Amino acid sequence: MFKRPFWYGLLVGMAISALLNQRRRSAMTQERLDNYYRKRAAIYNLTDLFRPRVDMRKALIDLLDLKPGMRVLDFACGAGANFPFIIEKIGPTGQLVATDYSQPMLDAARQQFIIGKGWRNIQLVQADAAEMSFDEPFDVVLCTMGLAVIPRWQEALQRGWELVKPGGVLGIGDLKESTRWYTLPIRWLTDALDVLIIADSTRRPWEWMAQVGTDYRFVELFHGYFYAARVRKA
């Protein structure tokens, strides 16, 4: 079915991927992440000029059933790229709480959206996603482009789930490793990108989500390199 160049490409790609995987694991330290986001905070939202990132955010928002007046938590919010999509749905009567480990990223979000747009129903909190704590649960908890970079991502996912009220929804959107056959020879490109942006696209949080609640939904985007998933707490 496949010609010889395909198999050559696949074998070479697997060898390169193995080397890059070692580098990916050693590169993901909190210090490197802090430096990366501090340097890029002011311009970070320009990365959404890459259309698939926006499509992923929109796909996740569509899955979350956001309504006016809801209380929403956006953890690992970065510079606030999700804020316009969330505020459009929950309106001025809703409340958005947003956390991030990086204070420079939160400062950029404050400057662009709270000061720049005058949105007063947003609360920014500097917090480690794996240890965040709030007195009241949320109607919706979401995270985009976060679980692929958070060192203690399983703990962050669990904390996010614990903060969802009964009947509420947890939503995750992020990078993923494409498993489509035509991407196999170039998988090393994904591994190289992970090293460059200090991420790990091999993580599969949606599998855990599918086991813990009801009304689970999952969609792949951009040839399987992005996903959006949601699950409802019973």
C-alpha positions in Angstrom: 0.0 0.0 0.0 2.8 2.4 1.0 5.9 3.0 -1.1 9.4 2.7 0.1 10.0 6.4 0.7 7.1 6.4 3.2 8.8 3.7 5.3 12.2 5.4 5.1 10.6 8.6 6.3 8.8 6.8 9.1 12.0 5.1 10.4 14.0 8.3 10.2 11.2 10.2 11.9 11.0 7.6 14.7 14.7 7.9 15.4 14.6 11.7 15.5 11.5 11.6 17.7 13.3 9.3 20.2 16.1 11.8 20.6 13.7 14.8 20.9 11.6 12.9 23.5 14.6 12.8 25.7 15.2 16.5 25.3 11.5 17.2 25.9 11.5 15.5 29.3 14.7 17.2 30.5 13.7 20.7 29.2 10.4 21.0 31.1 11.4 22.7 34.3 9.6 25.4 36.2 12.5 27.8 35.8 12.6 27.4 32.0 8.8 27.9 31.9 9.0 31.0 34.0 11.6 32.6 31.8 9.8 31.6 28.6 6.5 33.2 29.6 8.1 36.3 31.3 9.8 37.1 28.0 6.7 36.6 25.9 3.9 37.8 28.1 3.3 41.2 26.4 3.0 39.6 22.9 1.8 36.1 23.8 -1.7 36.5 22.5 -0.3 37.2 19.0 0.2 33.4 18.8 -3.5 33.2 18.2 -2.8 34.6 14.7 -2.2 30.9 14.1 -5.8 30.0 13.2 -6.0 26.5 14.6 -5.4 27.8 18.1 -8.5 30.1 17.7 -10.5 27.3 16.2 -9.6 25.1 19.2 -10.7 27.8 21.7 -14.0 28.3 19.8 -14.7 24.6 19.6 -14.2 24.2 23.4 -16.4 27.2 24.2 -19.1 25.6 22.0 -18.9 22.5 24.1 -19.2 24.2 27.5 -22.8 25.4 27.4 -21.9 28.8 28.9 -24.8 31.0 29.9 -25.3 34.5 31.2 -24.6 34.8 34.9 -22.4 31.7 35.2 -19.4 31.5 37.5 -16.4 30.3 35.4 -12.8 29.4 36.2 -10.1 29.6 33.5 -7.0 28.1 35.0 -3.5 28.5 33.4 -5.2 31.4 31.6 -2.0 32.9 30.3 -2.5 36.4 28.9 -6.3 35.9 28.7 -6.9 34.8 25.1 -10.0 32.9 26.2 -11.6 36.0 27.9 -13.4 37.5 24.9 -15.1 34.1 24.1 -16.1 33.6 27.8 -17.3 37.1 28.5 -19.4 37.1 25.3 -21.3 34.1 26.7 -21.6 34.9 30.5 -22.2 38.6 30.0 -21.8 41.3 32.7 -23.8 39.3 35.2 -21.4 36.4 35.1 -18.1 36.1 36.9 -14.8 35.0 35.4 -12.0 33.9 37.8 -8.7 33.3 36.0 -5.5 31.9 37.4 -1.9 31.5 36.1 1.5 30.7 37.6 3.1 33.5 35.7 2.5 37.0 37.1 3.8 38.7 33.9 1.1 36.8 31.9 -1.6 37.9 34.4 -0.3 41.5 34.1 -0.6 41.3 30.3 -4.2 40.0 30.7 -5.1 42.8 33.1 -3.7 45.4 30.8 -5.5 44.2 27.7 -8.9 43.2 29.1 -9.6 44.6 32.5 -8.0 48.0 31.8 -8.1 48.0 28.0 -11.7 46.8 27.7 -13.1 47.8 31.1 -14.3 44.3 31.9 -14.8 44.5 35.7 -16.3 41.0 36.2 -12.8 39.3 35.9 -10.7 38.4 38.9 -7.1 37.4 38.3 -5.3 35.2 40.8 -1.7 34.1 40.7 -1.7 30.4 41.6 -0.1 27.1 40.8 -2.8 25.1 39.0 -1.9 22.0 40.9 -2.6 23.7 44.3 -5.3 26.3 43.5 -8.1 26.6 46.0 -11.4 28.6 46.2 -14.2 28.8 48.7 -16.9 28.2 46.1 -17.2 25.8 43.2 -17.8 26.9 39.6 -20.4 26.2 37.0 -17.6 25.7 34.4 -13.9 25.1 34.8 -11.7 25.2 31.7 -8.1 25.2 30.6 -6.6 25.8 27.1 -3.0 25.4 26.1 -2.1 24.7 29.7 -2.0 21.0 30.6 0.6 20.4 27.9 3.0 22.7 29.8 2.1 22.4 33.5 4.7 20.2 35.2 2.2 18.7 37.7 -0.5 18.5 35.1 -2.3 15.4 36.6 -2.7 17.2 39.9 -3.9 20.4 38.1 -6.5 18.4 36.2 -7.8 16.8 39.4 -7.9 20.2 41.2 -9.9 21.6 38.2 -12.4 18.7 38.5 -12.8 19.2 42.2 -13.7 22.8 41.7 -16.6 22.0 39.4 -20.0 22.1 41.1 -22.4 19.1 40.7 -24.0 19.4 37.3 -21.1 21.7 36.1 -18.7 21.1 33.3 -14.9 20.7 33.0 -13.4 21.6 29.6 -9.9 21.1 28.2 -8.4 22.3 24.9 -4.8 21.8 24.0 -2.1 20.4 21.7 -2.0 16.7 21.0 0.1 14.2 19.2 -1.6 13.4 15.9 -2.2 9.7 15.3 -3.4 10.0 11.7 -1.4 7.8 9.4 -0.2 10.5 7.1 1.4 12.5 10.0 3.5 9.6 11.2 6.6 10.4 9.0 6.6 13.9 10.3 5.9 13.2 14.0 9.4 14.5 14.8 8.2 18.0 13.8 5.7 17.9 16.7 8.4 16.7 19.0 10.7 19.5 17.9 7.9 22.1 18.5 7.4 20.7 22.0 11.1 21.2 22.8 10.9 24.8 21.3 7.9 25.9 23.3 8.5 23.7 26.4 5.4 21.5 26.0 4.4 17.9 25.9 1.8 17.0 23.3 1.9 13.3 24.2 -0.3 13.9 27.3 -3.8 12.5 27.0 -6.0 14.1 29.7 -9.2 13.4 27.8 -8.8 9.7 28.6 -9.1 10.5 32.3 -12.0 12.9 31.6 -13.9 10.1 29.8 -13.9 8.0 33.0 -14.9 10.5 35.7 -18.2 12.0 34.7 -21.1 12.0 32.2 -21.9 13.6 28.9 -18.3 13.3 27.7 -17.5 14.9 24.4 -14.3 15.0 22.4 -13.3 16.6 19.1 -10.1 16.7 17.1 -9.0 19.7 15.1 -6.3 20.6 12.5 -5.4 17.1 11.4 -5.4 15.8 15.0 -2.9 18.2 16.4 -5.4 20.0 18.6 -8.4 18.8 20.6 -11.3 20.0 22.7 -13.0 17.9 25.4 -15.6 18.3 28.0 -17.2 16.2 30.8 -20.1 17.0 33.2 -20.0 16.2 36.9 -22.9 14.2 38.0 
